């Protein structure tokens, strides 16, 4: 009796020891509830993604139209969203004072033109009188020159006295001096005429400039688009949104038009991922109706809510339906690693760290925890530095609920 009891105790002790040495059973994992990926070798393109982005107008695509004078909105012809051409009238403004100013400017121009013609006629008349006098002096000069020459010859022959010859020469010398003075007076008078007419012409030009200004301001009362595009939301003035009856001071924006073929993507990139972004890096923008290639054109230095705004200039045609305000996604290519081991990016884990991943057995029935050293990461892939080899399959899903086990069974 005691022998059998002793044997039973020994057997129980051995069984307890064996059970204690056994590893706990691997917990089951639903295969359909996880996702896996296989390690492969090849080029790795590092990317960052902006999952919240918007199409916005480029700076050179916006036509902001201000009121040139203090005016009142009397008619709005094109509402926001309307497609317009350069000569499309968007709204009508009214400025009664401008009409009076234009009329006064035109009358001033007519007066300046009349003054010019009157002055020109007076100066031409004075010039003609001086030319007549000069012509008479020239005629007398030629007559006296011939007489002086004749008297000089007769004096040499002794036909006339030296007194008569001297008087003839004195008269010729006097006319010669008068001829010189007359010629100089004509030159001075001609220059004076040019100066006076130039002064009168400047008054005409000044008056014409004023007329042109008021005509331009009058034409601007019909607010035209100026470019082909889409009418943006009406600006807000000092007294609220622009509408019929609103009084707008000079310089106040009254309309805005955007060229639809000149849009850019403003992507919101996490601050932690934006430090490697550089100007000119290639990018692609998903408009949800097509993917458009582009490149980084601006990086906002400011951080807002943990993100930075990165502008991507689009290098390809926009698909149909691409308008300002459209939500888009975008990816930016940071660099290309030509040949490296890589795997899909796990749900948990950062780049340049050591991760704990479950690697599937060759038969795919079990997965065992292994440490994996990873390097640089992209949007969907991460570089494998150590712990895995090409062809290994690992679980990428969140396995944090199995942190207390090193092996799981796939069902």
C-alpha positions in Angstrom: 0.0 0.0 0.0 2.7 2.4 1.0 4.7 1.3 -2.1 1.9 2.2 -4.4 1.5 5.6 -2.7 5.2 6.3 -3.1 5.1 5.4 -6.8 2.1 7.6 -7.4 3.8 10.5 -5.6 6.9 10.1 -7.8 4.8 10.0 -11.0 2.9 13.1 -10.0 6.2 14.9 -9.2 7.7 14.0 -12.5 4.5 15.1 -14.3 4.5 18.5 -12.5 8.2 19.0 -13.4 7.5 18.2 -17.1 4.5 20.5 -17.2 6.5 23.3 -15.6 9.2 23.0 -18.2 6.8 23.2 -21.1 6.3 26.6 -22.8 2.9 28.1 -22.7 0.8 27.3 -25.7 1.0 29.9 -28.6 -2.1 32.0 -28.6 -4.2 31.8 -31.9 -4.3 34.8 -34.3 -7.0 35.2 -36.9 -5.0 35.2 -40.2 -7.7 37.4 -41.9 -7.3 40.1 -39.2 -3.7 40.8 -39.9 -1.6 41.9 -42.9 1.9 40.7 -43.7 4.6 41.5 -46.1 7.7 39.8 -47.5 11.2 41.2 -47.3 12.6 42.1 -50.7 15.6 43.8 -52.1 15.6 46.7 -54.6 15.5 50.4 -54.9 13.7 52.3 -52.1 12.2 55.7 -52.8 11.8 57.7 -49.5 8.6 59.7 -49.5 6.5 61.7 -47.2 2.8 62.1 -47.6 0.4 65.0 -47.1 -3.0 63.4 -46.6 -4.7 66.8 -46.1 -4.0 69.2 -48.9 -5.9 71.7 -51.0 -5.7 73.1 -54.4 -5.1 76.8 -54.2 -4.5 79.5 -56.8 -0.9 80.3 -57.6 0.2 83.9 -56.9 0.5 84.7 -60.6 -3.0 83.4 -61.3 -5.0 85.8 -59.2 -6.5 89.0 -60.7 -7.6 91.3 -57.9 -9.6 94.2 -59.2 -9.8 97.4 -57.1 -12.2 100.3 -57.5 -10.3 103.3 -59.0 -12.6 105.9 -57.5 -15.0 106.2 -54.6 -18.1 104.6 -56.1 -21.3 102.6 -55.4 -22.1 99.1 -56.6 -25.3 99.3 -58.8 -25.3 95.9 -60.5 -23.5 92.6 -60.0 -23.4 90.6 -63.2 -21.2 87.6 -62.3 -21.5 85.6 -59.1 -18.7 83.5 -57.5 -18.0 80.3 -59.5 -18.9 81.8 -62.8 -16.5 81.2 -65.7 -15.5 84.4 -67.4 -13.4 85.8 -70.2 -11.1 88.9 -70.1 -13.8 91.3 -71.3 -16.6 89.9 -69.2 -18.2 92.6 -67.1 -18.5 91.5 -63.5 -20.3 94.4 -62.0 -21.3 98.0 -62.6 -20.2 100.9 -60.4 -21.5 104.5 -60.3 -19.7 107.8 -59.5 -21.6 110.9 -60.5 -18.8 113.2 -59.5 -16.4 111.4 -61.9 -18.7 112.3 -64.8 -18.5 116.0 -64.0 -14.7 115.8 -63.6 -14.4 114.1 -67.0 -16.5 116.9 -68.6 -14.4 119.6 -67.0 -11.2 117.9 -68.1 -12.4 117.7 -71.7 -13.3 121.4 -71.7 -9.9 122.2 -70.3 -8.2 120.2 -73.1 -10.2 122.0 -75.7 -9.2 125.4 -74.2 -5.6 124.4 -74.2 -5.7 123.3 -77.8 -7.4 126.6 -78.8 -4.8 128.6 -76.9 -2.1 126.8 -78.7 -3.6 127.5 -82.1 -4.1 131.2 -81.2 -0.5 131.6 -79.9 0.8 129.8 -83.0 -1.0 132.2 -85.3 0.2 135.3 -83.3 3.8 134.1 -83.3 3.7 133.2 -87.0 2.4 136.7 -87.8 5.2 138.3 -85.8 7.7 136.1 -87.5 6.4 137.0 -90.9 6.8 140.7 -90.1 10.4 140.2 -89.1 11.1 138.1 -92.2 9.7 140.9 -94.3 11.9 143.5 -92.7 14.9 141.2 -93.1 14.1 140.7 -96.7 14.0 144.5 -97.3 17.4 144.8 -95.5 18.8 142.1 -97.7 17.5 143.9 -100.8 19.0 147.2 -99.7 22.2 145.5 -98.8 22.6 144.0 -102.3 21.8 147.4 -103.9 24.3 149.3 -101.8 26.9 146.6 -102.2 26.7 147.0 -106.0 26.8 150.9 -105.6 29.8 150.7 -103.3 31.7 148.5 -105.7 30.9 150.8 -108.6 31.9 154.0 -106.7 35.1 152.3 -105.7 36.0 151.7 -109.3 35.0 155.2 -110.4 37.1 156.6 -107.5 40.1 154.8 -108.8 39.6 156.3 -112.3 39.2 159.7 -110.8 35.6 160.1 -112.1 34.2 160.8 -108.7 35.7 162.3 -105.6 37.0 160.3 -102.6 34.3 162.0 -100.5 31.5 160.4 -102.6 33.3 157.1 -102.6 33.7 157.1 -98.8 30.0 158.0 -98.3 29.0 155.1 -100.4 31.2 152.7 -98.5 29.9 153.9 -95.1 26.4 153.3 -96.2 27.2 149.8 -97.3 29.0 149.0 -94.1 25.9 150.2 -92.1 23.6 147.9 -94.1 26.0 145.0 -93.7 25.8 145.4 -89.9 22.0 145.7 -90.1 21.8 142.5 -92.2 23.8 140.6 -89.5 21.6 141.9 -86.7 18.5 141.0 -88.7 19.7 137.4 -89.3 20.5 137.0 -85.5 17.1 138.4 -84.6 15.4 135.9 -86.9 17.3 133.0 -85.2 16.4 134.3 -81.7 12.8 134.8 -82.6 12.5 131.3 -84.1 13.9 129.8 -80.9 11.5 131.9 -78.8 8.6 130.7 -80.9 9.6 127.1 -80.4 9.9 127.6 -76.6 6.5 129.3 -76.4 4.8 126.6 -78.5 6.4 123.9 -76.5 5.1 125.5 -73.3 1.6 125.6 -74.8 1.9 122.0 -76.0 2.9 120.9 -72.5 -0.4 122.4 -71.2 -2.2 120.4 -73.9 -0.4 117.2 -72.9 -1.2 117.8 -69.2 -4.9 118.4 -70.0 -4.9 115.2 -72.1 -3.4 113.2 -69.3 -6.1 114.3 -67.0 -8.8 113.4 -69.6 -7.1 110.0 -70.1 -7.1 109.4 -66.3 -10.8 110.3 -65.9 -11.7 108.2 -69.0 -9.8 105.2 -67.6 -11.6 105.7 -64.3 -15.0 106.0 -66.1 -14.3 102.8 -68.1 -13.4 101.0 -64.9 -16.9 101.6 -63.5 -17.6 98.6 -65.7 -15.6 96.1 -63.7 -14.1 93.6 -66.2 -12.5 90.3 -65.4 -9.2 91.1 -67.2 -8.3 87.4 -67.5 -10.0 84.2 -68.4 -10.9 82.2 -65.3 -13.4 81.7 -62.4 -14.9 84.4 -60.3 -13.8 84.0 -56.7 -15.8 84.8 -53.6 -16.7 88.5 -53.5 -14.3 90.4 -51.3 -15.4 91.8 -47.9 -15.2 95.6 -47.5 -15.1 97.7 -44.4 -18.9 97.6 -44.1 -19.3 93.9 -44.9 -19.5 91.7 -48.1 -19.7 93.6 -51.4 -23.3 93.8 -52.7 -25.6 96.1 -54.6 -25.7 99.4 -52.8 -22.3 99.0 -51.2 -20.1 102.2 -51.2 -16.5 101.3 -52.0 -13.6 103.8 -51.4 -10.9 104.1 -54.1 -8.5 101.2 -53.9 -11.0 98.8 -52.3 -10.9 95.3 -54.0 -14.4 94.7 -55.6 -13.7 91.4 -57.5 -11.3 88.6 -57.9 -10.7 86.2 -60.8 -8.6 83.0 -60.7 -7.1 81.2 -63.7 -8.1 77.6 -63.3 -5.1 76.3 -65.2 -2.7 77.9 -62.7 -3.3 76.1 -59.4 -0.9 74.6 -56.9 -1.3 72.1 -54.1 -0.8 73.2 -50.5 0.0 70.0 -48.6 0.1 69.8 -44.8 3.1 67.7 -43.8 3.8 66.6 -40.2 6.6 68.7 -38.7 8.6 65.5 -37.9 8.6 64.5 -41.6 9.1 67.9 -43.1 12.8 68.4 -42.1 14.1 66.5 -45.2 12.0 68.3 -47.7 13.9 70.6 -50.1 12.8 72.9 -52.9 12.6 71.2 -56.3 12.0 67.7 -55.1 9.6 65.7 -57.3 6.1 65.2 -56.0 2.8 63.8 -57.2 -0.7 65.1 -56.3 -3.8 62.9 -56.2 -6.9 64.9 -57.1 -9.1 61.7 -56.7 -9.7 62.1 -60.4 -6.1 61.6 -61.6 -2.6 62.0 -60.4 -0.6 65.1 -61.5 3.2 65.3 -61.3 4.8 68.4 -59.7 7.7 69.7 -57.6 8.2 71.4 -54.3 8.0 75.2 -54.9 7.8 76.6 -51.3 8.2 75.4 -47.7 6.4 77.4 -45.1 8.8 78.2 -42.3 6.0 78.4 -39.7 4.5 75.4 -37.9 0.8 75.3 -37.2 -0.9 72.4 -35.3 2.2 70.3 -35.7 2.3 70.6 -39.5 4.1 72.8 -42.1 2.5 73.8 -45.4 4.5 72.7 -48.5 3.5 74.1 -51.8 3.7 71.8 -54.9 3.7 73.4 -58.3 1.9 71.2 -60.7 3.8 70.2 -63.9 1.1 68.4 -65.7 -2.5 69.3 -66.9 -5.2 69.3 -64.3 -8.0 66.7 -64.6 -11.6 67.7 -65.0 -13.2 69.1 -61.9 -10.0 70.5 -60.4 -11.0 73.8 -58.9 -9.7 76.0 -56.0 -10.5 74.5 -52.7 -10.5 70.8 -53.9 -9.1 68.4 -51.3 -6.1 66.5 -52.5 -3.4 64.1 -51.3 0.2 64.4 -52.2 3.5 62.5 -51.9 7.0 64.1 -52.1 10.1 62.0 -53.1 12.9 62.8 -50.7 15.6 60.5 -52.0 16.3 57.2 -53.8 18.3 54.4 -52.2 19.4 52.3 -55.1 19.7 48.8 -53.5 18.5 47.8 -50.0 16.5 45.3 -48.1 13.0 46.6 -47.4 9.6 45.6 -46.1 6.2 47.2 -45.7 6.1 49.8 -42.9 4.8 48.3 -39.7 1.8 49.8 -37.9 4.0 50.7 -34.9 7.6 51.8 -35.0 9.7 54.6 -36.1 12.6 54.8 -38.5 16.2 54.3 -37.3 15.2 52.1 -34.4 14.9 48.4 -33.4 11.5 46.9 -33.7 10.0 43.8 -32.4 8.2 41.9 -35.2 6.6 38.5 -35.6 8.3 36.5 -38.4 6.3 33.7 -40.0 7.7 30.2 -40.0 8.4 28.6 -43.4 5.1 26.7 -43.1 3.2 29.8 -42.3 1.5 28.3 -39.3 3.4 30.0 -36.6 5.1 33.4 -36.1 7.9 34.1 -33.8 9.0 37.4 -32.3 12.4 38.7 -33.6 14.2 42.0 -33.1 14.6 43.9 -36.4 16.8 46.9 -36.9 15.4 49.3 -39.4 16.8 52.4 -41.1 15.1 55.1 -43.2 11.4 54.9 -43.8 9.1 55.9 -46.6 5.3 56.3 -46.7 4.6 52.5 -47.0 8.0 50.9 -46.8 11.0 50.9 -44.4 14.6 49.9 -44.8 15.7 46.7 -43.1 19.3 46.8 -41.7 19.4 43.7 -39.6 17.3 40.8 -38.2 15.6 39.8 -41.4 16.7 38.4 -44.8 15.2 38.5 -48.3 12.2 36.3 -48.5 11.2 36.5 -44.8 7.6 37.3 -44.1 6.6 39.4 -41.1 3.4 40.6 -39.6 2.9 44.4 -40.0 -0.3 44.8 -38.0 -0.5 46.2 -34.5 0.5 43.2 -32.3 0.8 45.0 -29.0 -1.9 42.8 -27.4 0.6 40.0 -27.7 3.5 41.7 -26.0 3.6 39.0 -23.3 4.3 36.1 -25.8 7.1 35.4 -28.3 5.1 33.0 -30.5 1.6 33.0 -32.0 -0.3 30.5 -34.0 -2.1 31.6 -37.2 -5.5 30.2 -37.9 
